[in-house]
């Protein structure tokens, strides 16, 4: 069962927080809603859950219009940021809660609770209380509770944001595994963390200022972003304001070659180049500037170089003798590694 937003709008007191959202999540797909705070992504998820009533548009689960249905009649599993476990109930009773609310037969409840706990690796903790569990274990219990009702749609609202980096990585691996084991469950995953979205999602819907900015596979959005906002939010990006010429583009006083330049000569555009595609030293599309910052990142160094009043990032293999602050350096990138964006201008 998939999810479909058909022109969904949500407003509070005249303030639009979700504006004309058209989006389809296919059956068995993981769709990440990615965007900054206030972008409308959580509102969209809550509209699917039934906690928010659209002011316009319709929400569908499969072919069923659920816009006017209360949450408990939608058959959706949901996991939120703060887990929302009942502290006085043991793990097994927390997982059974939704099943009991649906008046599921006792024998079936026991079977489903066992199944959900085994699926999330929490079977050994069934008799513990939430206070006896780590944050990652509590999140697994919350996921088990959502899965116990065997939902066709699973909603995840910033489920890993309260965990440390190591636990987030472990839980991402667990969610990927769960998705492989439950190939027919459609997952809508809300996050502001691009790594989570790139790692887990089949497709990413990028949100900003209540509107959908772009939607595509992680590879599509990373390699060929639709606009400057998408380029900057899905991965790191150098966004340089350029003027289109007859044989390339001009950045300040520097002529640069690009693989394609569909805009008319004289038009302003944004050139997007990913930092790991920027090299140090001589090469095509040279940019000369002054090192303003250098960061050691283990296997790489990140250089921040001021070029004609704009900061350019370059991620290069670890340097035995890195340049110093204030040194003049030359950067380069290949024409085929640059993407020309005409939908927005970069502002530094």
N, C-alpha and C positions, 0 to 999 in steps of 0.2 A: 504494500500500500504506500503510495507516494503522498506528497504534500503539494498543494498548489495555492499560491497567493494570487488573487485576481483583483488587481487595482486596490489593494488594501491600504487604507489611510487610518491613522489614529491621531486624535488631537485631544489635548487637555486644556480647557479654558481658553480656547482659541489658538493655542500653541501646537503646531503640527510636529509630532515626534516620529511619525512614519508616513511617508508621502508616496502614494500611488505605487505600491510595491507589486510588481509582477514577477513571480519566480516559481519555478517548479523543481521539486526534489523528487527524483525518480525512485521507484521501488528498489530497495536495497542499496541506495546511494548514501554516502556520507557527504553532507553539504555543510561547510563551515560558513557561518556568518561572521565576517572579520571586519573590525572597525574600531575607532576610538570610542571613549565614553561619550554617550549622548548621540551616537550615530543612528540609533534606531534598531540595532540588532536584537537586544533583549526584548524590546517591545514586540518585534516580529515573532519571536519565540513564544512570548506570553499570549499573543493572539492565537497561535496554534493550540496552546494549552487550554485556552478558554478563560484565562485570567484577565484578559483585556478585550473589550468589545470594540471592533472597528467602527469608525464613524462613517466609513464608506468602503465598498468592496466586499469580497467574499473569501472565506477560507475553506478549502476542500481537503479531505483525507480520502485519497482514492477518488471515487466518483461521488462521494457523500459530502454534501454541503453541511459543515459543522459550525458555521458562523454563529448560530443561535443556540447551540447545544451547551449545557453546563459542562464543566471540566470532567466530572465523573462519568459522563456518558460518551466520552471521546475515545476511551480505550488507549490512552497514551501513557508511556512511562516517562518520568522526568527526574533528572538529577540536578540539584542546584549547588551553588558554590559552598554553602555552609553545611552541606550534608543533610540537615534537618532530621537527624535521628532522634528517637524518643529515648532520653537518658535512663528512664526507669525500666525500659524493656530490654531483654536480652537480644543478642544479634538475631537469633532465629525468629523472635517475635516481631522485631522490626521488619524483617524481610516478609513475614506473613501478613503484615498489617493490611496491605492493599487487597490481598486475597480474602481476608476475613470481611473486609468492607463490602466485597462483592458476593459474600455469602457462598464462597466456594466450599465444597464438601471437605471435611477434615482430612480424610485420607489423601485427597488431591493436594491440599495445602502442604502436608508433610512432604509429598513427592516433589512439589515445585520448589519449596524452600531448599530442600537438599540439592536439587538440580542447580538452582541459582547460586548457592554458596559454593558448590563444587566448580561451577563455571568461573567464578571470580576468585577462586583459591582461598576461600574463607570458611570451608567446612569445619576445620579444626577449632574455629572460634565461635561456634554456634551458641554456646552457653555463656559467653562473656557479655558484659555490658559495654556500651560505647566508651565509657571512661577508661576502660582497660585496654583500649586499642590506640594505635598510632593514627595520625592524620590520614596516611595512605590507606590503612586498614578500614577506617571509618568510611572513606570514599568508596572502597570496594563494597562495603555493606550497602551503601546508598545505591550503587549500581545494581547490586543483587536484588534489592527491593524493587527497583524499577523493572528488572528483567523477569521477576517472578510472575508478574501478571501476563507474561508473554505478549508484549505490545507489538503492534505492527509499526509503530512510530516511537522512537526514543528521542527525547529532548534533553540536551546537555547544556546547562547554562554556566559557563565559566567553571567547569567542574574541577579544574586542577589549579586554580589561581591561589588557593590557600596552602599549596604544597611547596616544599623546597625544590630546587632544580633537579636533584637526583630522583626524588619521588615523582616529579612530573615526567621525567624521562621514562621511568619504570611504568607509570600509569598509561602513558601514550602507547607503549608496547603492549600493555594489557588490553587497551581499547582496540588496537589494531587486531589483536588476536580474537577478541570477542566478535568483531565485525566479520572476520573470516568464518567464525562458527555460526553466525546468525546472518547469512547472506541476504535474507529477505526483509530484514528490519531496516527501515529508512531512519537515518540519524540526522538530526539538525543540531549542529554544534556551534554554540556561541562562544567567541573568544576575541580578545584583543591581542593575543600572542600569535605572531606570524609563524613561528616555528611549529606550534601546535597545528595550525591550519595546514601548513605545507606538508607536515608529516602524516596527518590522519585523513585529510579530506580527499574525496574523489574530485569535487569541485569546490571552489571558493566564491562566495558572494561578498564583494567588498562594499561596505556601507560607509556613508559619511553624510552628516547633516540631514538625516532622515531619509536619504535617498540611496537607491542602489546605484553604485558607480560602475561596477563591472562584474562579470561572472564568467568563470572559465575554469579549466583545470589548473592546478598549481603551476605546471610547466608553461601553459599558455600565458598566465598572468605574470609570471616571472620573466619570461623571455620576450614577450610582446605585449606589455601593458597597454591598456586602452587610453590612459591619461596620466598626468603627472602625479595625481593623488595615489592612484593604484600602484604606480612605479615606486613611490616612496614608502607605501605601507606594506607591500608584499616584497620583502627583502630590502636591503640597503641599495640606494641608487644615487649616482651623480646626475643631477638635473641641471643642465646648462642652457640658458636662454640663447637662442641662435637666430640668425636671419638666413632664410633659404636663398641660395644663389642658383646659378644655371648649372654649376658642376660641383655641388656639395653645399655646405653651409658655412657661415661665418660666426665664430664665437669671439667677441671683442675684435681684435685685429688678426685673429688666426683663422686661416682657411682649413676646413676639415672635410674629409671625404666620408660619406655615409653610403650604406648599401642601397637605400632607396630614399628618394626625396620627392614625394608625390605632391607636396604643396607648391603653389606657384612662386616663382622667384619674387623676392621682396617680402614674402610673408614671414611673420615671426612664429617660432615654434620652440619646443623643448627637446633637447638631445638627452637621451637616457643612456648611461653607461654604468654597468654594474662594477663595483670596486674590484672584484677579483679578476675582471677582464682588463684592468688598467695595469700596465707594466712600468717598471722603472728603467730609464735609459732610452737609448735611441730606438726609433721605430716609426711606423706610420702614425699619422695624426698626433704630432708632438705638441705637448703643452709644457711650457716652462713656468715654474713658480717657486715660491719660498716655503720651506717646511714650517708649519705652524705647530704641529704636534706629531708625536710618534708613539705608537702603542705596541708593546710586545704581546703577542697572543699565543705564545707557544710555538706552533709550527709556522706562524706568519707574523709579519709586522704590518700594522695599518699605518699608512702615512696620510696625514692631512696637509694638503699643499694649497697655499693661496695663489690662485691664478686669475689675474685681472679682476680682483675683488670678489672672487667666488672660491669657495672651498671645494677641493676635489679630493676624494678618498681613493686610495690605492691599497689593496690587500696583496702583498707580495710575499714570496717564501722568506722564511727567517733569514735576516741579514747578519753576517758575521760582524760587519762594521756598518751599522745603520747611520744615515745622515743625522746631523744635529739640528736642533731648533735654529732656524734662520738660514740654513744652507739653501742654496739654489739647486734645484733638481729638474730633470726632464722626465716627463711621463709620456706614455704613448698607449694607443689602443687601436685595434683593427677596425676598418670601416664596417665589416660585417657584424661586429660586436656592439654597434651603436643602434639605438632605435629612435626614430624621429617621431615625436609626439606633437600633433597639431591641436589637441583638445585642451591644452592648458599650458601656461607659461610658468617656468620655475621662478620662485622668488627666494633669494638667499638672505 
